[in-house]
Amino acid sequence: MSRGRLALLIVWLAALASLGWFAATRLHVGTDLRSFMPAPTTPDQKLLMEQVGEGPGSRLLLVAIDGGDEANRAALSRGLASALRKDPAFTQVVNGDFDLGMLDATLLPYRYLLSPTLDDTAFDEGFLADQLEQRLDDLGSPAASLLKGLLPRDPTLETLKLAERWTPPHSPDVRDGVWFSSKGEALLLAQTRGAGFDPGAQGEAIDHLRKAFAALPGSGKSRLTLSGPGYFTVVVNAQTRDQADWIGRISTIGFVVLMLLAYRSVRSLLLGALPVATGALAGIVALLAMFPEVHGITLAFGFTLLGVAQEYPIRVLSHRRAGESAVASARGLWPLLLTAIASACIAYLAFYASGVGGLKQLAVFTIAGLLAAGFSTRYLLPHLLPERARDVADTPGLARFRAWLDALPRPRWLPLPIAIAVAAMLVFAPGPFWQNDLSALTPLPRDLLMTDARLRGELGAPDVRYLLIVEAPTADGVLVASKQLEAPLRKLVDGKALDGYELPSVFLPDLSTQRARQAKLPDRATLDTALSAALDGMPFRKDLFTPFENDVAAARALPPLTPEAFSRSPLGQRLAAMLVPRAGHWVGLSTLSGVRDPSAIAAALRDAGGQARLLDLKDASESLVAAYRTRILHAVLAATALLFVTITLALRSLRRAWHVLAPMTLATFLVLAVERVAGIPVSLFHLVALILAAGLGLHYALFFERDTGDPAEQRRTLHATVVCVLSALLVFGMLAWSSIPVLRAIGLTVALGVAFHFCLSILMAPHAREDRLP
């Protein structure tokens, strides 16, 4: 290598190293999968997006402890719950044991305003005497150790009543102080602070949970089972990353072997990788310039889409004539290559026009990457390539292959039967055309889903599909409306329409209810007299209950508890997820469990005055996907029109533009038809893959349309295209075998698209002069 080439290589590598250092120090990778969800437009869709990540149901982890004897499992449950309650990654942990810490010490006097006891009972002599007699019986039971510390301050056990009121409805059996399933597992519910759709936050919380469990004595004899939306997010993320990694490794090895067979030069292989590396780093830098955070999926999919850029050095390597300098070869190839680059960038503009944050990032990354890879291929790579190169037109068997292709018939009416066949397949294909159910793309094993359903039933965990929505101008208005729903919902539970519910008013009563309860609290003198009379004949000393009298006196003077003040308690985050401010009003989000008759629930809500409505998150998600798909299709149509204008102007001929765009269009519809005949509904991921396949196929048609009349040049075009096709089939064919539905959808669609684009680009190209074999 000459000094000039060596200097250029060093400068290029130094520039790449600088860009890499800059990207590594500034890049902040996000993991919230909602970045790749469509932008919500309706109020229900906006609620859906929030609840997917922030809702209480989405942040619940269901935990089961199995193995060892029952006493050991109970001890492990108590130990794990105690450890997680101290962990900031969790906002609430419940396992059936009594937790005095549900209210801070400063908020304990509020228990008389929060508990419903005073709604139908007065703190008089009879009530206090009855409660104290019950405490005498309790002190002779196994719960005596718990009550001894609680009795002086709370002889009526309001704290325990609140704990029972705040536990999930239809809780499992309690044995040895903790929940147990019908299979003998110790059960626990943990609510994470991180969003349910954030695999990073969920993964960190799950790691903390596993480490806390492993640190407990006797945990080695037991087994931990986890479930819930957050756990599924972590599992899906790990499965996708693992499969993408091994597929990527195999594809890389296969691509290296393919390039060595095609060009028989390690130097050309290494130098040909420089434009692609340049494109990748340029794409990352463009993202850093436009977005504060880059999503991990953007990088993963972006590198896949950037695979189009590997065709640029392949074209330069394959189209170089013997004795011709690489610079001259690239210069002659540049007008067509520039058209291909511009066309691919236009196709990817559809992602930016979607309005979805993740896809906008994807568009910026791929467009910046393709431009950088293309221009570095034109202006840098040729100056580094060897002065002498083997002419690939002399590759054994290539001339015969080209002659066979040229001998194929190219009837002008070919598009018509293809179009008719495509239309027939689309019309008579089985099943729905569009895939609106995002859960169908979940790559979760059936046993995990069955375990989740079982644990959710055992724990009475909220249904992740349905939400009860209450709206009012103020937070207190939501609490008032919520309280009015308690009676109708209790009737629905009795009627087996659902198993249970959680309302904001269950955790925090409205202000008028609190004031009414406060007004029923006796003053100090009245309470002292009633307590003295109730203690007559009992073994308790009167001064033992001084803390109780102090709390009642404090509760009489307290201001009503507000959501802001309640947020200081461990349950504050739980209420905050159920009581949400909106622009100019407040929304109450109530979770339901064991929904069996949604229509009965909706009817009961209408009969209750219509202050609440039932939101089906599945229906909301399907409407969101349908609206997003419409937007994507509009963007694709606009990109297609722009592409038609660009190709026509670049080729200066409508006929030539037809030879390029017709194969791409027919191949795209042919892929759709084949997948539909196979019973595969079309999802958003299929649309993304179709755009990628169209970008690849456009290159094939552009270069096959270029008919120089030179048989050797035609063979070079075929060689370059075959290498591009094989490399694409290698990568996406591997993805098509993935067990991850998203990866499989992309892989199968692109692999079919590449094959159809290649075949139709040949058949619909102008008939080239046949090579004369020597």
C-alpha positions in Angstrom: 0.0 0.0 0.0 1.4 3.4 -1.0 2.0 6.2 1.5 -1.0 8.1 0.3 -3.3 5.2 0.7 -1.9 4.4 4.1 -2.3 8.0 5.2 -6.0 8.0 4.0 -6.6 4.7 5.8 -5.1 6.1 9.0 -7.2 9.3 8.8 -10.4 7.3 8.1 -9.8 4.9 10.9 -8.9 7.8 13.2 -12.2 9.6 12.3 -14.1 6.4 12.9 -12.4 6.0 16.3 -13.3 9.6 17.2 -16.9 9.1 16.2 -17.0 5.9 18.2 -15.5 7.6 21.3 -18.0 10.4 20.9 -20.9 8.0 20.6 -19.8 5.9 23.5 -19.5 8.9 25.9 -22.7 10.6 24.9 -25.0 7.7 24.0 -27.9 7.1 26.4 -29.9 4.0 25.5 -33.5 3.9 26.4 -35.6 0.7 26.9 -39.2 1.8 27.2 -41.0 -0.2 24.5 -43.7 2.5 24.3 -41.4 4.5 22.2 -42.2 2.1 19.4 -45.9 2.2 20.0 -48.2 4.5 17.9 -48.9 8.0 19.1 -52.3 8.0 20.9 -55.0 10.3 19.6 -58.1 9.5 21.6 -58.5 9.8 25.4 -58.8 6.0 25.7 -55.7 5.5 23.6 -53.8 7.9 25.8 -54.9 6.1 28.9 -53.9 2.8 27.3 -50.4 4.0 26.7 -50.0 5.2 30.2 -51.5 2.1 31.8 -49.3 -0.2 29.6 -46.3 1.2 31.4 -47.4 3.0 34.6 -50.7 1.3 35.5 -50.8 -0.7 38.7 -51.6 -3.9 36.9 -48.6 -3.5 34.5 -46.1 -3.1 37.4 -47.2 -6.1 39.5 -44.8 -9.0 39.9 -46.4 -12.3 41.0 -44.1 -14.4 43.2 -44.5 -18.0 44.3 -42.1 -19.9 46.6 -42.1 -23.6 46.4 -39.9 -26.4 47.9 -39.0 -27.2 51.5 -41.6 -27.5 54.3 -44.4 -25.0 54.9 -42.8 -23.3 57.8 -39.7 -22.6 55.7 -41.7 -21.3 52.8 -43.6 -18.9 55.2 -40.4 -17.7 56.7 -38.9 -17.1 53.2 -42.1 -15.1 52.2 -41.8 -12.9 55.3 -38.1 -12.4 54.8 -38.5 -11.5 51.2 -41.4 -9.2 51.8 -39.3 -7.4 54.5 -36.3 -7.0 52.3 -38.3 -5.7 49.3 -40.2 -3.2 51.4 -36.9 -1.5 52.1 -35.9 -1.6 48.4 -36.6 1.7 46.5 -37.3 -0.4 43.3 -40.6 -1.5 44.9 -43.5 0.7 45.9 -45.6 -2.0 47.7 -45.2 -5.6 48.8 -48.1 -7.7 50.2 -48.0 -11.3 51.2 -50.9 -11.7 53.7 -48.9 -10.7 56.8 -49.9 -7.7 58.8 -47.7 -4.7 58.0 -48.0 -2.0 60.6 -45.8 0.2 58.3 -48.6 0.7 55.8 -49.0 4.1 57.5 -46.2 6.2 58.7 -46.2 6.9 62.4 -47.2 10.5 61.8 -50.2 9.4 59.8 -51.4 6.7 62.2 -54.0 9.0 63.9 -55.6 9.3 60.4 -56.7 5.7 60.7 -60.0 6.8 62.3 -60.7 9.0 59.2 -59.7 6.3 56.8 -61.4 3.3 58.4 -65.2 2.8 57.8 -65.8 1.8 61.4 -67.2 5.2 62.4 -69.7 5.2 59.5 -72.1 3.0 61.5 -70.5 2.8 65.0 -69.7 5.2 67.8 -66.8 5.0 70.1 -69.0 4.5 73.2 -68.9 2.3 76.2 -70.6 -0.7 74.5 -68.4 -0.7 71.4 -65.2 -0.3 73.4 -66.2 -3.0 75.9 -66.9 -5.4 73.0 -63.6 -4.6 71.4 -61.6 -5.1 74.6 -63.3 -8.5 75.2 -62.2 -9.6 71.8 -58.7 -8.5 72.5 -58.6 -10.6 75.6 -59.6 -13.6 73.5 -56.9 -12.6 70.9 -54.2 -12.5 73.5 -54.8 -16.2 74.1 -54.4 -17.0 70.4 -51.2 -17.4 68.2 -51.6 -13.8 67.2 -50.8 -12.6 70.8 -47.2 -11.6 69.9 -48.5 -9.3 67.2 -51.2 -7.7 69.3 -49.1 -7.0 72.4 -47.3 -4.2 70.6 -50.4 -2.9 68.9 -52.9 -3.1 71.8 -52.0 0.1 73.7 -52.3 2.4 70.7 -55.1 0.6 68.7 -57.3 -1.6 70.9 -60.1 -1.4 68.2 -57.6 -2.7 65.6 -58.4 0.0 63.0 -54.9 -0.5 61.6 -55.6 -4.1 61.0 -59.0 -3.3 59.4 -57.2 -0.9 57.0 -54.6 -3.6 56.2 -57.4 -6.0 55.3 -59.3 -3.3 53.4 -56.1 -2.5 51.4 -55.1 -6.1 50.5 -56.1 -7.4 47.1 -59.7 -8.7 46.9 -60.2 -12.5 47.1 -56.8 -13.1 48.7 -55.4 -16.6 49.0 -55.6 -18.7 52.2 -53.4 -17.4 55.0 -51.3 -20.0 56.8 -48.6 -19.1 59.3 -49.3 -15.5 58.7 -48.7 -15.4 54.9 -50.5 -16.3 51.7 -50.5 -19.8 50.3 -51.7 -21.2 47.0 -53.9 -24.3 46.6 -50.6 -26.1 45.6 -48.9 -25.1 48.8 -46.7 -22.3 47.4 -46.1 -19.2 49.5 -47.4 -16.3 47.5 -46.4 -12.6 47.3 -47.4 -9.5 45.2 -44.7 -6.9 44.6 -45.4 -3.6 42.8 -42.3 -2.1 41.1 -41.6 1.6 40.8 -40.3 1.2 37.2 -42.7 1.2 34.3 -44.1 -2.2 33.2 -42.9 -1.6 29.6 -39.4 -0.7 30.6 -37.2 -3.8 30.5 -34.3 -2.0 32.1 -36.2 -1.0 35.2 -38.1 -4.2 35.4 -34.9 -6.2 35.0 -33.2 -4.3 37.8 -36.2 -4.8 40.1 -36.2 -8.6 39.3 -32.5 -8.8 40.0 -33.0 -7.1 43.3 -35.8 -9.6 44.1 -33.7 -12.6 43.2 -30.7 -11.4 45.2 -32.9 -10.7 48.2 -34.3 -14.2 48.0 -30.9 -15.8 47.6 -29.6 -14.0 50.7 -32.4 -15.5 52.9 -31.5 -18.5 55.1 -33.0 -21.7 53.7 -33.6 -20.3 50.2 -31.3 -23.0 48.7 -34.0 -25.6 49.3 -36.8 -23.6 47.6 -37.6 -22.4 44.1 -38.7 -19.0 43.1 -41.4 -18.5 40.3 -42.0 -15.1 38.9 -44.8 -13.9 36.6 -46.5 -10.6 35.5 -46.3 -8.1 32.7 -42.9 -6.7 33.9 -41.4 -10.2 34.1 -42.7 -10.9 30.6 -41.1 -7.7 29.3 -37.7 -8.9 30.6 -38.2 -12.4 29.2 -39.2 -11.1 25.8 -36.3 -8.6 25.7 -33.8 -11.3 26.7 -35.1 -13.9 24.2 -35.1 -11.3 21.4 -31.5 -10.2 22.2 -30.2 -13.7 22.6 -31.7 -14.9 19.3 -30.6 -11.7 17.5 -27.1 -12.2 18.8 -26.6 -15.8 17.7 -28.3 -15.1 14.4 -26.1 -12.1 13.9 -23.0 -14.2 14.7 -23.9 -16.9 12.2 -24.9 -14.4 9.6 -21.6 -12.5 10.0 -19.6 -15.7 9.5 -21.7 -16.6 6.5 -21.3 -13.1 5.0 -17.5 -13.2 5.4 -17.3 -16.6 3.7 -19.6 -15.3 0.9 -17.4 -12.2 0.3 -14.2 -14.3 0.3 -15.7 -16.7 -2.2 -17.0 -13.8 -4.4 -13.8 -11.6 -4.4 -11.0 -13.9 -3.1 -9.4 -11.0 -1.2 -9.2 -10.5 2.5 -8.1 -6.9 1.9 -11.2 -6.1 -0.2 -13.4 -7.7 2.5 -11.9 -5.5 5.3 -11.9 -2.3 3.2 -15.4 -3.0 2.1 -16.5 -3.0 5.7 -15.3 0.6 6.2 -18.3 2.3 4.5 -20.8 0.3 6.5 -19.0 1.1 9.7 -18.9 4.8 8.7 -22.7 4.7 8.1 -23.4 3.0 11.4 -21.4 5.6 13.4 -22.8 8.5 11.3 -26.3 7.3 12.1 -25.6 7.2 15.8 -24.1 10.7 15.8 -27.2 12.0 13.9 -29.4 10.4 16.5 -27.4 12.1 19.3 -27.7 15.4 17.6 -31.5 15.1 17.3 -32.7 13.0 20.3 -31.7 13.1 24.0 -32.1 9.4 24.3 -31.7 6.6 21.7 -33.9 3.5 22.0 -32.1 0.1 22.0 -34.5 -1.2 19.4 -33.6 1.7 17.1 -30.0 0.5 17.2 -30.9 -3.2 16.7 -33.3 -2.6 13.8 -31.2 0.3 12.5 -28.2 -2.0 12.0 -30.5 -4.5 10.2 -31.9 -1.8 7.9 -28.4 -0.4 7.3 -27.6 -3.8 5.7 -28.7 -2.1 2.5 -25.5 -0.1 2.7 -23.3 -3.2 2.3 -24.5 -3.3 -1.4 -22.6 -0.1 -2.1 -19.0 -1.5 -1.7 -20.2 -4.7 -3.3 -21.2 -2.8 -6.4 -17.9 -1.0 -6.6 -16.0 -4.3 -6.2 -18.1 -6.2 -8.7 -18.4 -3.6 -11.5 -14.6 -2.9 -11.6 -13.1 -3.9 -15.0 -9.7 -5.5 -15.3 -7.0 -2.8 -15.6 -9.5 0.0 -14.6 -8.8 2.0 -11.5 -11.2 1.8 -8.6 -11.7 5.6 -8.8 -12.7 5.5 -12.4 -15.0 2.6 -11.8 -16.7 4.3 -8.9 -17.0 7.5 -10.9 -18.8 5.7 -13.7 -21.1 3.8 -11.3 -21.9 6.8 -9.2 -25.0 8.3 -11.0 -26.9 5.0 -10.7 -25.6 4.3 -7.2 -26.6 7.8 -6.1 -30.1 7.1 -7.5 -30.2 3.9 -5.5 -29.1 5.7 -2.3 -31.6 8.5 -2.8 -34.4 6.0 -3.5 -33.7 4.0 -0.3 -33.6 7.2 1.8 -37.0 8.2 0.3 -38.5 4.8 1.2 -37.2 5.1 4.8 -38.8 8.6 5.1 -42.1 6.7 5.6 -40.8 5.8 9.1 -40.2 9.4 9.9 -43.7 10.4 8.7 -45.3 7.8 11.0 -45.0 10.2 13.9 -43.9 7.4 16.2 -40.8 8.3 18.3 -39.0 5.0 17.8 -39.6 4.9 14.0 -38.6 8.6 13.6 -35.3 7.6 15.3 -35.0 4.7 13.0 -35.5 6.9 9.9 -32.8 9.4 11.1 -30.4 6.6 11.8 -30.8 4.7 8.5 -31.0 7.8 6.2 -27.9 9.4 7.8 -26.2 6.0 7.7 -27.0 5.3 4.1 -25.8 8.7 3.0 -22.6 8.4 4.9 -22.0 4.8 3.6 -22.8 5.8 0.1 -20.6 8.9 -0.1 -17.7 7.2 1.7 -18.0 4.4 -0.9 -17.8 6.9 -3.7 -15.1 9.3 -2.4 -13.0 7.3 0.1 -13.1 3.6 -0.6 -11.9 3.7 -4.2 -8.6 5.4 -3.2 -7.8 2.5 -0.8 -8.6 -0.4 -3.1 -5.7 -2.3 -4.8 -4.6 -0.9 -8.1 -5.1 -4.4 -9.7 -8.2 -6.4 -9.3 -9.7 -9.6 -10.7 -12.5 -9.0 -13.2 -15.5 -10.9 -11.7 -17.0 -11.1 -15.2 -14.6 -14.1 -15.7 -16.0 -16.0 -12.7 -16.5 -19.6 -13.8 -20.1 -20.4 -14.7 -21.3 -16.8 -14.5 -21.5 -16.4 -18.3 -23.6 -19.6 -18.6 -25.9 -18.3 -15.8 -26.3 -15.0 -17.5 -27.0 -16.6 -20.9 -29.7 -18.8 -19.3 -31.3 -15.7 -17.7 -31.2 -13.9 -20.9 -32.9 -16.8 -22.7 -35.9 -16.6 -20.4 -39.0 -15.2 -22.0 -39.9 -11.6 -21.1 -43.5 -11.2 -22.3 -44.8 -7.7 -22.0 -48.1 -9.0 -20.5 -46.2 -10.7 -17.6 -47.4 -8.2 -15.0 -51.1 -8.9 -15.8 -51.2 -12.6 -14.7 -49.0 -11.8 -11.7 -51.4 -9.0 -10.7 -54.4 -11.3 -11.2 -52.8 -14.1 -9.2 -51.9 -11.7 -6.4 -55.5 -10.3 -6.3 -57.0 -13.8 -6.2 -54.7 -14.8 -3.3 -55.4 -11.7 -1.3 -59.2 -12.1 -1.8 -59.4 -15.8 -1.0 -56.8 -16.0 1.7 -58.0 -17.4 5.0 -58.3 -15.5 8.2 -58.2 -11.8 8.9 -56.0 -9.6 6.7 -54.6 -7.4 9.5 -53.1 -8.4 12.8 -54.4 -5.9 15.3 -53.8 -7.9 18.4 -50.3 -7.1 19.7 -50.4 -10.0 22.2 -50.3 -12.4 19.2 -46.8 -11.3 18.6 -45.7 -12.2 22.2 -43.1 -14.9 22.0 -43.9 -16.4 25.4 -44.1 -20.1 26.0 -47.5 -21.4 26.7 -46.4 -22.8 30.1 -45.4 -19.2 31.2 -48.8 -17.9 30.2 -50.6 -20.7 32.0 -48.6 -20.1 35.1 -49.4 -16.4 35.0 -53.1 -17.2 34.7 -53.0 -19.7 37.6 -51.1 -17.3 40.0 -53.3 -14.4 39.0 -56.3 -16.4 39.9 -54.8 -17.5 43.2 -53.8 -14.0 44.2 -56.8 -12.2 42.8 -54.4 -9.9 40.9 -56.0 -7.2 38.7 -57.1 -8.0 35.2 -54.7 -6.4 32.8 -57.4 -6.0 30.2 -60.1 -3.9 31.9 -60.0 -0.6 33.7 -62.8 1.3 35.4 -62.5 5.0 34.5 -63.9 7.9 36.7 -63.4 11.5 35.6 -64.1 14.7 37.6 -62.8 18.3 37.8 -60.9 17.7 41.1 -59.2 14.8 42.8 -61.8 14.9 45.6 -64.6 14.7 43.0 -63.1 11.5 41.7 -63.0 10.1 45.3 -66.7 11.0 45.8 -67.7 9.3 42.5 -65.5 6.3 43.4 -67.2 5.9 46.8 -70.6 5.8 45.1 -69.4 2.9 43.0 -68.6 0.7 45.9 -72.2 -0.6 46.4 -72.8 -1.4 42.7 -69.5 -3.2 42.5 -70.2 -5.2 45.6 -73.4 -6.4 44.0 -71.5 -7.4 40.9 -69.1 -9.4 43.0 -72.0 -11.1 44.7 -73.5 -11.9 41.3 -70.2 -13.4 40.1 -69.8 -10.9 37.3 -66.3 -10.3 38.7 -64.1 -11.4 41.6 -63.0 -8.1 43.0 -62.1 -4.4 42.5 -59.8 -1.7 43.8 -61.1 1.8 43.9 -59.2 5.0 44.9 -61.8 5.7 47.6 -60.9 2.3 49.2 -57.5 3.8 50.0 -58.4 7.4 50.6 -62.0 8.6 51.4 -63.2 11.9 50.1 -63.0 15.0 52.2 -66.7 15.0 53.3 -66.5 11.4 54.4 -63.3 12.1 56.4 -65.0 15.1 58.1 -68.1 13.1 58.9 -66.0 10.4 60.6 -64.0 13.0 62.4 -67.1 14.6 63.8 -68.1 11.3 65.4 -64.9 11.0 67.3 -65.5 11.7 71.1 -63.7 14.4 72.9 -61.0 13.5 75.4 -63.3 13.6 78.5 -66.1 11.6 76.8 -63.7 9.0 75.5 -62.0 8.8 79.0 -65.4 8.1 80.7 -66.4 5.5 78.1 -63.1 3.8 78.3 -63.2 3.6 82.1 -66.6 2.1 82.1 -65.6 -0.4 79.4 -62.6 -1.5 81.4 -64.6 -2.3 84.5 -64.0 -5.9 85.5 -61.2 -6.4 82.9 -57.5 -7.1 83.7 -56.2 -4.1 81.7 -54.8 -1.0 83.4 -56.4 2.2 82.2 -53.1 4.0 81.7 -52.1 1.3 79.2 -54.4 3.0 76.6 -53.1 6.5 76.9 -51.5 6.2 73.4 -55.0 5.3 72.1 -56.6 8.4 73.7 -53.8 10.6 72.4 -54.4 9.3 68.8 -58.1 10.0 69.1 -57.5 13.5 70.4 -55.0 14.1 67.6 -57.4 12.8 65.0 -60.1 15.2 66.1 -57.8 18.2 65.3 -56.2 16.9 62.1 -57.0 18.5 58.7 -58.5 15.9 56.3 -55.9 13.7 54.5 -55.2 14.8 50.9 -53.6 12.7 48.1 -50.5 14.8 48.5 -50.2 14.0 52.2 -51.1 10.4 51.7 -48.3 10.1 49.2 -45.9 10.0 52.1 -47.1 6.6 53.2 -45.9 3.3 51.6 -49.3 3.2 49.8 -48.9 6.6 48.3 -47.5 5.3 45.0 -50.3 2.9 44.7 -52.9 5.7 45.1 -50.9 7.9 42.7 -51.3 5.3 40.0 -55.1 5.3 40.6 -55.6 9.0 40.8 -54.1 10.9 37.9 -54.2 14.6 37.0 -55.0 15.5 33.4 -55.3 18.8 31.6 -58.0 20.6 33.6 -59.4 17.5 35.4 -58.6 14.3 37.3 -59.0 10.7 36.3 -59.6 7.7 38.6 -58.3 4.4 37.4 -59.8 1.4 39.2 -58.6 -2.1 38.6 -60.8 -5.2 38.4 -60.0 -8.8 38.9 -61.7 -11.9 37.6 -63.9 -10.1 35.0 -66.5 -12.6 33.8 -69.3 -10.5 32.4 -68.0 -7.1 31.0 -71.5 -6.2 29.6 -73.0 -6.6 33.1 -70.4 -4.3 34.5 -70.9 -1.7 31.8 -74.7 -1.8 32.4 -74.3 -1.5 36.2 -72.0 1.6 35.7 -74.6 3.2 33.4 -77.4 2.5 36.0 -75.2 4.1 38.7 -75.4 7.4 36.9 -72.8 7.1 34.2 -70.0 8.7 36.3 -67.8 5.8 35.4 -67.1 3.7 32.3 -65.4 0.4 31.6 -62.3 0.7 29.3 -61.3 -2.4 27.4 -57.6 -2.0 26.9 -57.6 -4.7 24.2 -60.1 -2.8 22.1 -58.2 0.5 22.7 -55.0 -1.1 21.6 -56.5 -2.6 18.4 -58.0 0.8 17.5 -54.6 2.4 18.1 -52.9 -0.2 15.9 -55.5 0.3 13.2 -55.0 4.1 13.3 -51.3 3.8 13.2 -51.4 1.4 10.3 -53.5 3.9 8.3 -50.9 6.5 9.0 -48.1 4.3 7.9 -49.9 3.3 4.7 -50.5 7.0 3.9 -46.8 7.7 4.5 -45.8 4.7 2.3 -48.1 6.0 -0.5 -46.6 9.4 -0.3 -43.1 7.9 -0.3 -44.0 5.8 -3.4 -45.2 8.9 -5.3 -42.0 10.7 -4.4 -40.0 7.7 -5.4 -41.7 7.5 -8.8 -40.9 11.2 -9.5 -37.3 10.7 -8.3 -36.7 7.6 -10.5 -38.3 9.1 -13.5 -36.2 12.3 -13.3 -33.1 10.3 -12.6 -33.6 7.9 -15.6 -35.2 10.6 -17.7 -37.7 8.1 -19.1 -41.1 6.9 -18.0 -40.4 3.6 -19.7 -37.2 3.1 -17.8 -38.9 4.1 -14.5 -41.6 1.5 -15.2 -38.9 -1.2 -15.6 -37.6 -0.2 -12.1 -40.8 0.4 -10.1 -43.1 -2.3 -11.6 -41.0 -5.2 -10.3 -40.7 -3.6 -6.9 -44.5 -3.0 -6.7 -45.5 -6.4 -8.0 -43.0 -8.2 -5.7 -44.3 -6.3 -2.7 -47.9 -7.4 -3.3 -46.7 -10.9 -4.1 -45.1 -11.2 -0.7 -48.3 -10.0 0.9 -50.3 -12.5 -1.1 -48.1 -15.5 -0.2 -48.1 -14.7 3.5 -51.8 -14.2 3.5 -52.4 -17.6 1.7 -50.2 -19.1 4.4 -52.7 -17.7 6.9 -50.4 -15.0 8.3 -52.2 -11.8 9.2 -50.3 -8.6 8.3 -48.8 -6.8 11.3 -47.0 -3.5 11.7 -43.7 -5.4 11.6 -44.6 -6.9 8.2 -45.1 -3.3 6.9 -41.7 -2.2 8.1 -40.2 -5.3 6.6 -41.9 -4.7 3.2 -40.4 -1.2 3.1 -36.9 -2.7 3.8 -37.5 -5.4 1.1 -38.6 -2.7 -1.4 -35.5 -0.7 -0.7 -33.3 -3.8 -1.5 -35.4 -4.8 -4.5 -35.1 -1.3 -6.0 -31.4 -1.7 -6.2 -31.7 -4.9 -8.2 -34.2 -3.4 -10.7 -32.1 -0.2 -11.1 -28.9 -2.2 -12.1 -30.7 -4.8 -14.2 -32.4 -2.0 -16.1 -29.0 -0.5 -17.0 -28.3 -2.2 -20.3 -24.9 -1.2 -21.6 -24.9 -3.8 -24.4 -21.6 -5.1 -23.0 -21.9 -8.8 -22.1 -19.0 -8.5 -19.6 -20.7 -5.6 -17.9 -23.9 -7.5 -17.7 -22.1 -10.3 -16.0 -20.6 -7.9 -13.5 -24.1 -6.6 -12.8 -25.3 -10.1 -12.3 -22.4 -11.0 -10.0 -22.9 -7.9 -7.8 -26.7 -8.6 -7.6 -26.3 -12.3 -6.8 -23.8 -11.4 -4.0 -26.3 -8.8 -2.6 -29.2 -11.3 -2.9 -27.3 -14.1 -1.2 -26.1 -11.9 1.6 -29.7 -10.6 2.2 -31.1 -14.1 2.1 -28.5 -15.3 4.5 -29.3 -12.7 7.1 -33.1 -12.6 6.8 -33.5 -16.3 6.0 -31.9 -16.9 9.4 -34.4 -14.5 11.0 -37.2 -16.3 9.4 -36.4 -19.4 11.4 -36.5 -17.5 14.7 -39.0 -18.5 17.4 -39.5 -14.8 18.1 -42.7 -13.7 16.2 -41.4 -10.2 15.5 -38.0 -11.4 14.1 -39.7 -14.2 12.2 -42.1 -11.7 10.6 -39.3 -9.4 9.5 -37.1 -12.3 8.3 -39.7 -14.1 6.3 -41.1 -11.0 4.7 -37.7 -9.6 3.7 -36.4 -13.0 2.5 -39.5 -13.5 0.3 -39.3 -10.0 -0.9 -35.6 -10.3 -1.9 -36.3 -13.5 -3.8 -39.4 -12.1 -5.6 -37.7 -8.8 -6.3 -34.7 -10.5 -7.8 -36.8 -12.8 -10.1 -39.1 -10.0 -11.3 -36.3 -7.5 -11.8 -34.7 -10.0 -14.2 -37.9 -11.0 -16.0 -39.2 -7.4 -16.3 -35.9 -5.8 -17.3 -35.2 -4.9 -21.0 -34.1 -8.0 -22.9 -30.3 -8.0 -22.9 -28.2 -9.3 -25.7 -27.2 -12.9 -25.0 -23.6 -13.5 -24.1 -21.6 -15.5 -26.6 -19.8 -18.3 -24.8 -16.2 -18.7 -25.8 
